[in-house]
Amino acid sequence: MHIRTNKASQNKLSSNQSTQPLSNSQYGIQVLPDESLLHIASHLDPRSLYFLAQVSRYFNRLVSDDHTWHRAFLCQYFGISPEADLNDAKCLLLRRSSASWKLEFTRYYILRRRWERSRNATTTHIPLHSAISSMHLMPSHGLISSSLRYGVVARSLPFTGRVLRGFLDASGSGTGLGIGNPNTEFSPNVSACSLASDGGTAKIAWGFRNGEVAFTSANKAMDTASRSAAKFTRCSVEDAHHGAVSEVIWDGSLVASTGSDGKVKLWDPKQGRCLWTSAGSIVQEECIRIAAAIDQGIIAAAYDSGTISVWSGISVSQSPGSVSSVTIPAPMDDSAPHSVSGLYIDRNRVLLASFVDSIFFYRFHIDPTTNAINCTKFGDAALGSITTITPFFAEKAGEPSLVITGTQLGCIAIYDWSQSISPLPTYKFEAYADGTSVTALAWNGLTLVTGCAQGTTRIFDALTLEYLRSFPSPIPRRRTAPAFAGGPLAEDPAVKQILLGSERDVLFVAVGDRVVAWRAGPVPKGGYRSPAKSLSGKKRERGDANSKAYQHIEMRQAISDSKYLLADEGRHSQRAYGREREQRAQLDTLGLSEVEAVEYVLMLSREDAIERASHQSQPLDEGEWDTSRSSSSTASSSPSPSTSRGQPIMIPRASNSSSKVQVSPPESIEAFLQSATSDTVGNFPQIGGSISPPRSGAKKSAWSTPLTTSPVVSPANSDGVTSSAANTSRKEDEMDDDLQLAIALSLSQMK
């Protein structure tokens, strides 16, 4: 029995030994080289890599290696294969935030999936009663926003829509203890404002139109349980600017300001004392932009003409004599002044400057020993002029610095700041297909958020630049009359500022007087699900009822929108075609079409021209008139009541035919006089004198006198003709009156 057992165990062992090689080489994947396995693993996402680590110890050792995660991250987001070398140009957008590549890849994958697939709704609130000038993000997702129009700063909680009571105003009277009434808590003389924070303390720097500079410090600014008055400090009169303050900025614990007097000042906000003032120039010029790096001892200021002044060697403890200055002329080729739109200083004492309506931005490197200026131009003419620019300088050793610009044609361009050969962008793409200009942008290594002039916000992947999602403008469309027709002024629909949280999962967008807040929440494991499928019974029916109600509301909203658009189109058509309808109505009252009216006006103008020509030629052709004609005209000029009563008046009558008036070319005076009699008889029948209006007995109707062509008279009769020249002009005036009366009567009968 014992022998049989040993034999059975030996047979079992031999069978296992015979099948073991077969199991190892069943699929053949473990016999592959490590390079091939690394190539396969680099195409897997983090979830698949975690599952692969649970298959066997061999794969667990492969997945546990941090180099595997590094190569998988570069392969999936930068397109760098495991066999290729690392390319600095492709890794320009890389910002590593975790200690290991495994944790970096996992976090990036989860957050990107949330930004793309999260179904959280946005929250919109109005913290101020006017357009927002700037925003600053406080701890615990609190927000402070400023308004230069009212000179106040509001505190709010964007995700709940709650606005804390009381404004932080620039008046210094009970700051933070009010109720938020803009009619009592405001400072209309504020020209500049800068926001900063130190933990839970909000710090505000104010610039006034009279040149003063003030500072506000509010401890526990976002505390909703209790309120405490903020500390307000104003500078002395001697330290103030001699003109309006153009800009104030925070640099650590110090504040730099500039104004219309062309001077730059460095302030201690705790004491409100001026620490340093730049020397004024001979020709006073307004300074509009300022940048400071106090830890490096550099301050740069840009003037209205485009010139830039740089001061180096600035220190609070040193004397002002150790400060040196360099003036950089405007780098533009033309002589026209160009205002500076952006001014920045990196950690290597290099200056970045962008100009208004320019397709290029410039990098200025100043040699500290010789003060030589090296200028490098960046830009792409095919993308249009730069409307917004934001640099992202390296904060750690080994990280590249980049500059992102938004253009007027809706494009985004990304430049390598360290590039010295090619000024063209490393990456560029079209963010808005309709060509809307980009007004704001933000980048945090995970997402690239852009805002346009129409208020639309779009989100892209920061590494692959793929489109993730978008948010429409929070400003509703007003169904009121436009501003030029007496309606209210329209709000600026452009995106003013975009803020991203340090956790890289929250977004704040300022559009007009509204702030849109959104959080990238977790994605359900089942992905997208229909709400109706997850309900059953009465809950499902209730969901259907709600959806029907929403559809009914949307339908009514669409109907009202259509009615408004139709009414607006009708008002536009009425304004556009109103004059044409009035003109046609006047023509209808006259009984003429547009063509007939034009022909009639041409006929009257031609007759006036012929008559003026006859007046001019009459003194020269006196010898051509007949003596009998002149004698008869002289006789008729004497008062004769009997003859004036017996002569009938020719009144035109409307023709029954529908033929239009034919316009003929100008004819000679003789032809016109020959055809006058026949046309008068045919078109203007005789009407009794009883219906004619009362006229003076001294006047004679021009219609009763036949117009005939008389032969040329001899020179002997020239004296008689001369005596009748004075009466001819009076007859022609009488003829004009009668002609106008006849035309008026004919038009009245045609109606």
C-alpha positions in Angstrom: 0.0 0.0 0.0 2.8 2.3 0.8 4.6 1.4 -2.4 1.5 2.2 -4.5 1.2 5.6 -2.8 4.8 6.5 -3.6 4.2 5.4 -7.2 1.1 7.6 -7.4 3.0 10.6 -6.0 5.8 10.0 -8.4 3.4 9.8 -11.3 1.7 13.1 -10.1 5.1 14.8 -9.8 6.2 13.7 -13.2 2.9 14.9 -14.7 3.4 18.3 -13.1 6.9 18.5 -14.3 5.8 17.7 -17.8 3.1 20.4 -17.8 5.1 23.1 -16.2 7.1 24.1 -19.3 3.8 24.0 -21.2 2.2 26.6 -18.8 5.2 28.9 -19.0 5.2 29.0 -22.7 1.5 28.8 -23.2 1.1 32.5 -24.2 4.8 33.3 -24.6 4.5 36.9 -23.2 6.8 36.3 -20.2 9.6 35.1 -22.5 9.7 38.5 -24.3 12.5 40.9 -23.5 12.0 43.6 -21.0 12.1 46.3 -23.6 9.1 44.7 -25.5 7.1 44.4 -22.3 7.9 48.0 -21.5 6.7 49.0 -25.0 3.4 47.2 -24.4 2.9 48.6 -20.9 3.5 52.2 -22.1 0.2 52.1 -24.0 -1.9 51.2 -21.0 -3.8 53.6 -18.8 -3.3 53.6 -15.0 -6.3 51.4 -14.3 -5.0 48.8 -16.7 -1.6 49.0 -15.2 -3.0 48.3 -11.7 -4.8 45.3 -13.1 -1.7 44.1 -14.8 0.2 44.2 -11.5 -2.2 41.7 -10.0 -1.6 39.1 -12.7 1.7 37.7 -11.5 4.8 38.6 -9.6 6.7 39.2 -12.9 4.2 41.8 -14.1 4.1 43.2 -10.6 7.8 43.9 -10.7 7.4 45.5 -14.1 4.6 47.8 -13.0 6.3 48.7 -9.7 9.2 50.2 -11.6 8.7 54.0 -11.8 10.4 54.1 -15.2 7.4 52.1 -16.6 5.0 54.8 -15.4 7.2 57.6 -16.7 7.3 56.0 -20.2 3.6 55.4 -20.2 2.9 59.0 -19.3 5.2 60.3 -22.1 3.8 57.9 -24.6 0.2 58.7 -24.1 0.3 62.5 -23.6 3.3 63.5 -25.6 3.6 60.8 -28.3 7.2 59.8 -27.3 7.8 56.1 -27.8 9.8 54.1 -25.2 12.6 53.7 -27.6 12.9 57.4 -28.4 14.9 59.9 -26.5 13.3 62.7 -24.5 12.6 65.8 -26.6 12.6 69.1 -24.9 10.3 70.7 -27.4 7.6 68.1 -26.8 8.0 68.3 -23.0 7.6 72.1 -23.0 4.1 71.9 -21.4 5.1 69.4 -18.8 4.8 70.5 -15.1 5.5 67.7 -12.6 3.7 68.2 -9.3 4.2 64.8 -7.7 7.3 63.0 -6.3 6.8 59.8 -8.4 5.7 59.3 -11.9 3.2 56.7 -10.8 1.4 59.2 -8.6 1.7 61.9 -11.3 0.2 59.7 -14.0 -2.6 58.6 -11.8 -3.6 62.0 -10.6 -3.4 63.5 -14.1 -5.6 60.7 -15.5 -8.3 61.1 -12.8 -8.4 64.9 -13.0 -8.5 65.0 -16.7 -11.4 62.5 -16.7 -13.2 64.7 -14.3 -12.8 67.8 -16.4 -14.1 66.0 -19.4 -16.9 63.9 -18.0 -18.1 65.5 -14.8 -21.8 66.4 -14.7 -21.6 69.1 -12.1 -23.6 72.2 -12.8 -22.1 75.7 -12.8 -23.0 78.3 -10.1 -23.4 82.0 -11.1 -23.7 84.9 -8.7 -23.4 88.7 -8.9 -21.0 90.0 -6.2 -21.1 93.7 -7.4 -23.5 96.1 -8.9 -21.1 96.9 -11.8 -18.6 95.2 -14.1 -15.9 93.3 -12.2 -12.4 94.8 -12.7 -10.3 92.0 -11.1 -10.7 88.9 -8.9 -8.5 87.1 -6.4 -8.9 83.6 -5.0 -8.8 83.3 -1.2 -8.3 80.1 0.9 -11.3 77.6 1.1 -12.5 78.9 -2.3 -13.5 82.3 -1.2 -13.4 85.1 -3.7 -12.8 88.9 -3.5 -13.7 91.0 -6.5 -13.1 94.7 -7.2 -15.0 97.4 -9.0 -13.2 100.5 -10.2 -16.6 102.2 -10.9 -17.7 102.2 -7.3 -14.3 101.8 -5.7 -15.3 98.8 -3.6 -14.2 95.1 -3.1 -16.9 92.4 -2.5 -16.4 89.1 -0.6 -18.4 86.1 -1.8 -18.6 82.3 -1.7 -18.9 81.4 -5.3 -20.1 77.8 -4.9 -23.0 78.8 -2.7 -23.7 82.2 -4.3 -23.5 84.0 -1.0 -22.2 87.5 -0.9 -20.9 88.6 2.5 -22.4 91.8 4.0 -20.3 95.0 3.7 -17.8 96.2 1.1 -14.1 96.8 1.6 -14.2 100.4 0.2 -11.5 102.9 -0.3 -13.0 105.6 1.9 -11.7 104.2 5.1 -14.8 104.9 7.1 -16.1 101.7 8.8 -14.5 99.4 6.2 -16.2 96.0 6.1 -18.9 96.9 8.6 -21.6 98.2 6.2 -24.5 96.3 4.7 -23.4 96.4 1.1 -25.3 99.5 0.0 -23.6 100.8 -3.2 -25.2 104.3 -2.6 -23.4 104.8 0.7 -20.3 102.6 0.4 -18.4 103.7 -2.6 -15.5 105.9 -3.7 -15.9 107.3 -7.2 -12.3 108.7 -7.4 -10.5 105.3 -7.5 -8.4 104.9 -10.7 -6.4 101.7 -9.9 -6.8 98.7 -7.6 -4.7 95.6 -6.9 -5.7 92.5 -4.8 -3.6 90.1 -2.9 -3.8 87.8 0.2 -1.7 86.5 3.0 -3.4 83.4 4.3 -6.9 84.5 5.3 -6.0 88.2 5.3 -7.1 90.2 2.2 -4.7 92.9 1.1 -5.9 95.8 -1.2 -3.9 98.6 -2.8 -5.8 101.6 -4.0 -4.8 104.4 -6.4 -6.8 107.6 -6.6 -7.3 110.2 -9.3 -5.7 112.9 -7.1 -2.4 110.9 -6.9 -2.9 109.4 -3.4 -2.2 105.7 -2.7 -4.0 103.8 0.1 -3.9 100.3 1.5 -6.5 98.1 3.2 -5.7 95.0 5.3 -8.7 92.8 6.4 -8.0 90.0 8.8 -10.3 87.0 8.5 -11.9 88.5 5.4 -13.9 85.4 4.6 -15.1 84.7 8.1 -18.9 84.4 8.0 -19.4 84.1 11.8 -18.0 87.5 12.9 -17.0 90.8 11.2 -14.2 93.1 12.1 -13.3 96.4 10.7 -10.4 96.4 8.2 -7.3 98.5 8.7 -7.0 101.4 6.3 -3.8 103.4 5.7 -3.4 106.4 3.4 -0.2 107.9 2.2 0.9 111.4 3.1 0.4 114.4 0.8 4.2 114.8 0.2 4.5 111.2 -1.0 1.5 111.2 -3.3 1.8 111.3 -7.1 1.3 114.6 -9.0 -1.5 113.2 -11.1 -3.8 110.3 -11.4 -2.5 106.9 -10.4 -2.4 104.6 -13.5 -1.5 101.2 -11.9 -0.6 99.6 -8.6 0.8 96.1 -8.2 1.7 93.8 -5.3 5.2 92.2 -5.2 5.4 90.2 -2.0 4.8 92.5 0.9 5.6 95.7 -1.0 3.6 97.7 -3.5 4.7 99.6 -6.6 2.7 102.4 -8.2 2.9 104.7 -11.2 0.9 107.6 -12.4 0.4 110.3 -15.0 3.4 112.2 -13.6 5.7 109.6 -15.1 7.2 108.6 -11.7 7.4 105.1 -10.1 7.1 104.7 -6.3 7.8 101.8 -4.0 5.6 101.6 -0.9 5.5 100.0 2.5 1.8 99.1 2.9 1.9 98.6 6.7 3.0 102.2 7.4 1.9 103.8 4.2 5.3 105.2 3.6 7.1 105.7 0.3 10.4 103.8 0.2 11.7 104.8 -3.2 10.8 107.2 -6.0 12.2 107.3 -9.5 13.7 110.4 -11.0 11.4 112.4 -13.3 12.2 112.9 -16.9 12.6 116.3 -18.6 9.5 115.7 -20.7 6.6 114.5 -18.5 5.0 111.4 -20.0 2.3 109.2 -18.5 3.4 105.8 -17.3 0.7 103.2 -18.0 2.3 99.8 -17.1 4.6 98.6 -14.3 6.4 95.3 -13.4 8.5 94.7 -10.3 10.8 92.0 -9.0 11.9 93.5 -5.7 13.8 90.3 -4.6 16.0 90.9 -7.7 16.1 94.7 -7.3 14.4 95.4 -10.7 11.4 97.6 -11.5 10.3 98.3 -15.1 7.8 100.9 -16.3 6.2 101.4 -19.7 5.2 104.9 -21.0 2.4 106.0 -23.3 4.8 106.4 -26.2 6.0 102.7 -26.0 9.4 103.4 -24.4 10.3 101.3 -21.3 12.5 102.3 -18.4 14.2 99.7 -16.2 15.7 100.4 -12.8 18.1 97.9 -11.3 19.8 97.7 -7.9 16.8 98.7 -5.9 16.9 97.8 -2.3 15.0 99.0 0.7 18.2 99.2 2.8 20.5 100.8 0.2 20.7 104.4 -0.7 19.0 105.7 -3.9 22.4 106.5 -5.4 23.1 102.9 -6.2 20.2 102.5 -8.5 20.9 102.5 -12.3 18.4 103.0 -15.0 18.2 101.9 -18.7 15.7 103.2 -21.3 14.5 100.8 -24.0 13.1 102.5 -27.1 10.0 101.2 -28.8 11.0 98.2 -31.0 8.4 99.0 -33.7 9.6 99.9 -37.2 7.2 102.8 -37.6 7.4 106.0 -35.8 3.8 106.0 -34.5 3.4 105.6 -30.7 2.3 102.1 -29.5 1.0 101.6 -26.0 2.3 98.6 -24.0 -0.4 96.1 -23.1 1.6 93.7 -21.0 4.9 93.9 -19.0 6.5 91.1 -17.1 9.9 90.2 -15.5 11.2 86.6 -15.2 13.6 85.1 -12.6 16.6 85.7 -14.9 16.1 89.5 -15.1 14.7 89.2 -18.6 11.8 91.5 -19.6 8.7 90.6 -21.7 6.7 93.3 -23.4 3.6 93.2 -25.6 2.0 96.1 -27.4 -1.5 97.0 -28.4 -2.6 95.9 -31.9 0.7 94.2 -32.5 1.2 90.6 -33.8 4.6 90.3 -32.0 5.8 90.5 -28.4 9.4 91.1 -27.4 12.0 89.8 -25.1 14.6 92.3 -23.7 17.8 91.0 -22.1 19.9 93.7 -20.5 23.6 93.1 -19.8 24.1 94.2 -16.1 27.8 95.3 -16.8 27.5 97.1 -20.1 23.7 97.8 -20.2 23.6 96.4 -23.7 20.1 95.5 -24.8 19.4 92.3 -26.7 15.9 92.2 -28.3 14.2 89.1 -29.6 10.9 89.2 -31.4 8.2 86.4 -31.2 5.0 86.1 -33.1 3.2 84.7 -36.2 1.6 87.1 -38.6 -0.9 84.4 -39.8 -2.6 84.3 -36.3 -3.5 88.0 -36.2 -2.7 90.7 -33.5 -2.2 89.6 -29.9 -5.2 90.4 -27.6 -4.1 88.7 -24.4 -0.7 87.3 -23.2 0.2 85.3 -20.1 3.7 84.1 -19.3 4.4 81.0 -17.2 8.0 81.2 -16.0 9.8 78.2 -14.5 9.5 78.0 -10.7 11.7 74.9 -10.3 15.1 74.0 -11.7 14.8 72.1 -15.0 11.3 73.3 -15.9 11.0 75.2 -19.2 9.3 78.6 -19.4 6.6 79.3 -21.8 4.4 82.1 -23.0 0.8 81.6 -24.2 -0.9 84.2 -26.3 -4.5 84.7 -27.6 -5.0 86.5 -30.9 -7.7 88.5 -32.5 -8.7 85.6 -34.9 -9.5 83.2 -32.1 -6.2 81.3 -32.1 -3.9 80.2 -29.3 -0.1 80.2 -29.7 2.4 78.7 -27.2 6.0 79.9 -27.4 9.2 78.6 -25.8 10.6 81.5 -23.8 14.1 80.2 -24.0 14.1 79.9 -27.8 16.6 82.3 -29.4 16.5 81.1 -33.0 12.9 80.7 -34.3 10.3 83.3 -33.2 7.4 81.1 -34.4 5.2 79.3 -31.8 5.9 75.7 -30.8 2.2 74.9 -30.6 -0.7 76.7 -32.2 -4.4 75.8 -32.7 -7.7 77.5 -33.4 -9.7 77.8 -30.2 -12.8 79.5 -31.7 -13.8 78.6 -35.2 -16.0 81.7 -35.6 -12.9 83.9 -35.3 -13.9 85.5 -32.0 -11.0 87.2 -30.3 -9.5 85.7 -27.2 -9.8 88.0 -24.2 -8.5 85.9 -21.2 -6.7 82.6 -20.6 -5.4 80.5 -17.8 -3.1 77.4 -17.6 -2.1 75.2 -14.7 -0.4 72.2 -16.3 -3.6 70.2 -16.4 -6.0 72.3 -18.3 -5.8 75.4 -20.6 -8.9 77.6 -20.2 -9.7 80.3 -22.7 -12.4 83.1 -22.8 -13.5 85.0 -25.8 -15.2 88.3 -26.5 -18.7 86.7 -26.7 -18.4 85.3 -23.2 -17.9 81.6 -24.1 -15.3 79.7 -22.0 -13.6 76.6 -23.5 -11.4 74.1 -21.8 -8.5 72.2 -23.4 -6.1 69.5 -22.2 -2.9 71.3 -21.2 -0.6 68.6 -22.7 -2.4 67.3 -25.7 -4.4 70.5 -26.4 -7.5 68.4 -27.0 -10.9 70.0 -26.5 -12.6 68.9 -23.2 -15.7 71.0 -22.7 -17.1 74.6 -22.8 -19.4 76.9 -20.9 -21.7 79.5 -22.5 -21.9 83.1 -21.5 -23.7 83.7 -18.2 -25.1 87.0 -19.4 -28.7 86.5 -20.6 -30.0 88.1 -23.8 -32.0 91.2 -22.9 -35.3 91.6 -24.7 -35.2 95.4 -24.6 -34.6 98.2 -27.0 -31.0 98.8 -28.0 -28.9 101.6 -26.6 -29.1 103.7 -29.7 -33.0 103.5 -29.5 -33.1 104.7 -25.9 -32.7 101.4 -24.2 -30.2 100.5 -21.4 -26.5 100.2 -22.0 -25.5 96.7 -23.0 -23.1 94.9 -20.7 -19.7 93.9 -22.0 -20.0 90.2 -22.8 -16.3 89.5 -23.0 -14.6 87.3 -20.4 -12.6 89.5 -18.1 -10.5 87.1 -16.0 -10.1 83.3 -15.4 -8.9 81.8 -12.1 -7.9 78.2 -11.5 -7.6 76.7 -8.0 -4.5 75.2 -6.5 -6.1 71.8 -6.4 -6.6 72.0 -10.1 -10.3 71.0 -10.0 -12.1 74.4 -9.7 -12.7 77.2 -12.1 -13.8 80.8 -11.7 -14.7 83.0 -14.7 -15.6 86.7 -14.6 -18.0 88.0 -17.3 -19.4 91.4 -16.9 -20.8 91.7 -13.3 -21.2 87.9 -12.9 -18.9 85.1 -11.7 -19.2 81.5 -12.9 -17.9 78.8 -10.6 -17.5 75.2 -11.5 -15.9 72.2 -9.8 -14.7 69.0 -11.6 -16.5 66.4 -9.5 -16.0 62.7 -9.5 -17.3 60.6 -12.5 -19.7 57.8 -11.7 -18.3 54.3 -12.2 -21.0 53.4 -14.7 -20.2 56.4 -16.9 -23.2 58.3 -18.3 -26.6 57.1 -17.3 -30.0 58.3 -18.2 -32.0 59.6 -15.2 -35.1 57.8 -16.3 -33.4 54.3 -16.3 -32.3 54.7 -12.7 -35.8 55.3 -11.5 -38.8 53.0 -11.2 -42.5 53.2 -10.4 -43.9 56.5 -9.2 -40.4 58.1 -9.1 -39.9 57.3 -12.7 -43.3 58.8 -13.6 -42.5 61.8 -11.5 -39.3 62.2 -13.5 -41.2 62.0 -16.7 -43.6 64.6 -15.5 -40.8 66.9 -14.6 -39.2 66.4 -17.9 -42.4 67.2 -19.7 -42.8 70.4 -17.6 -39.3 71.4 -18.5 -40.0 70.7 -22.2 -43.1 72.8 -22.0 -41.1 75.7 -20.4 -38.4 75.4 -23.0 -41.1 75.4 -25.8 -42.7 78.5 -24.4 -39.2 80.1 -24.1 -38.5 79.2 -27.7 -41.8 80.7 -28.8 -41.2 84.0 -26.9 -37.7 84.1 -28.5 -39.2 83.6 -31.9 -41.8 86.4 -31.3 -39.1 88.7 -30.2 -36.9 88.0 -33.2 -39.9 88.6 -35.5 -40.8 91.8 -33.8 -37.2 93.0 -34.0 -37.0 92.1 -37.7 -40.2 94.0 -38.3 -38.8 97.1 -36.5 -35.7 96.9 -38.5 -37.6 96.5 -41.8 -39.8 99.5 -40.8 -36.7 101.7 -40.2 -35.1 100.5 -43.4 -38.0 100.8 -45.8 -39.9 103.6 -44.1 -38.7 106.4 -46.4 -39.4 104.3 -49.5 -43.0 103.6 -48.3 -43.5 107.4 -47.7 -42.3 108.2 -51.1 -44.5 105.7 -52.7 -47.5 106.9 -50.7 -46.9 110.5 -52.0 -46.8 109.1 -55.5 -50.0 107.3 -55.0 -51.8 110.5 -53.9 -50.6 112.1 -57.2 -51.9 109.2 -59.3 -48.5 108.5 -60.9 -46.2 105.6 -60.8 -42.6 106.0 -60.0 -41.5 106.0 -63.6 -44.2 108.4 -64.7 -43.2 110.8 -61.8 -39.6 110.7 -63.0 -40.6 111.4 -66.6 -42.9 114.2 -65.5 -40.2 115.9 -63.5 -37.9 115.5 -66.5 -40.5 117.1 -68.7 -40.9 120.1 -66.4 -37.2 120.6 -66.1 -36.8 120.5 -69.9 -39.6 123.1 -70.3 -37.9 125.3 -67.7 -34.6 125.0 -69.5 -36.3 125.9 -72.9 -38.0 128.9 -71.2 -34.7 130.1 -69.7 -33.1 129.8 -73.1 -35.9 131.8 -74.8 -35.4 134.6 -72.2 -31.7 134.7 -72.9 -32.1 134.8 -76.7 -35.0 137.3 -76.8 -32.9 140.6 -76.8 -30.8 139.2 -79.6 -33.6 138.0 -81.9 -35.9 141.0 -81.7 -35.7 141.5 -85.5 -37.3 138.1 -86.2 -40.7 138.8 -84.7 -43.6 139.9 -86.8 -44.8 143.6 -86.7 -48.5 142.5 -86.5 -47.6 140.2 -83.6 -46.0 143.1 -81.7 -48.8 145.5 -82.4 -51.4 143.0 -81.3 -49.5 142.3 -78.1 -49.2 146.0 -77.4 -52.9 146.4 -77.9 -53.7 143.5 -75.6 -51.5 145.0 -72.9 -54.0 147.8 -72.4 -56.9 147.3 -70.0 -59.8 145.7 -71.8 -62.4 143.9 -69.6 -64.5 142.8 -72.5 -61.8 140.8 -74.1 -60.6 139.2 -70.9 -64.1 138.0 -70.1 -64.9 136.6 -73.5 -61.7 134.5 -73.9 -62.1 130.8 -72.8 -59.5 129.2 -70.6 -58.0 126.0 -71.7 -58.0 123.4 -68.8 -56.2 120.1 -69.3 -58.2 116.9 -68.9 -57.0 113.5 -67.9 -56.7 110.9 -70.7 -58.6 107.6 -70.4 -55.8 105.7 -71.9 -53.3 103.9 -69.6 -50.3 104.8 -71.8 -47.3 106.4 -69.9 -45.7 109.7 -70.7 -43.0 109.3 -73.3 -39.8 111.3 -72.8 -38.4 112.7 -76.0 -35.1 114.3 -76.6 -34.9 118.1 -76.5 -36.2 119.9 -79.6 -35.8 123.3 -81.0 -37.9 126.2 -79.9 -39.7 126.4 -83.3 -40.7 122.8 -83.2 -42.0 123.1 -79.7 -44.0 126.2 -80.6 -45.5 124.5 -83.7 -46.6 121.4 -81.7 -48.0 123.4 -78.8 -51.3 124.4 -80.6 -52.1 120.9 -81.8 -51.3 119.2 -78.5 -53.4 121.8 -76.6 -56.4 121.1 -78.7 -56.1 117.4 -78.5 -55.3 117.0 -74.8 -56.9 120.0 -73.2 -60.5 120.6 -74.4 -62.2 123.9 -74.0 -64.2 124.5 -70.8 -66.5 127.5 -70.2 -65.2 130.6 -68.5 -67.7 130.2 -65.7 -65.7 127.5 -64.0 -62.4 129.4 -64.2 -61.1 131.0 -61.0 -61.5 134.8 -60.8 -58.6 136.6 -62.4 -57.6 140.2 -62.9 -59.1 142.0 -65.8 -55.8 143.4 -66.8 -54.4 139.9 -67.4 -55.0 137.8 -70.5 -55.1 134.1 -70.7 -52.1 132.6 -72.4 -54.1 129.7 -73.7 -56.3 131.9 -75.8 -53.4 133.3 -77.8 -52.5 131.1 -80.7 -48.8 130.4 -81.1 -47.8 130.7 -84.7 -44.6 131.1 -86.5 -44.2 134.5 -88.1 -41.9 135.3 -91.0 -38.8 137.4 -90.6 -39.6 141.1 -90.6 -37.6 143.9 -92.2 -35.3 146.2 -90.2 -37.9 149.0 -90.6 -40.2 147.3 -88.2 -37.6 146.9 -85.5 -38.8 149.9 -83.5 -42.2 148.4 -83.0 -40.7 145.1 -81.9 -38.5 146.9 -79.4 -41.5 148.7 -77.8 -43.2 145.3 -77.2 -40.2 143.6 -75.5 -41.2 144.8 -72.1 -44.7 143.3 -72.4 -43.4 139.9 -73.6 -41.9 139.1 -70.2 -45.1 139.9 -68.4 -47.0 137.6 -70.8 -44.6 134.8 -70.2 -45.1 135.1 -66.4 -48.9 135.0 -67.0 -48.3 131.9 -69.1 -46.4 130.2 -66.3 -49.3 130.8 -63.9 -51.8 129.5 -66.3 -49.7 126.4 -67.0 -49.4 125.6 -63.3 -53.2 126.0 -62.9 -53.8 123.7 -65.8 -51.5 121.0 -64.5 -53.0 121.2 -61.0 -56.5 120.8 -62.4 -55.4 117.8 -64.6 -53.9 116.1 -61.7 -57.0 116.6 -59.6 -59.2 115.0 -62.3 -56.9 112.0 -62.6 -57.4 111.0 -59.0 
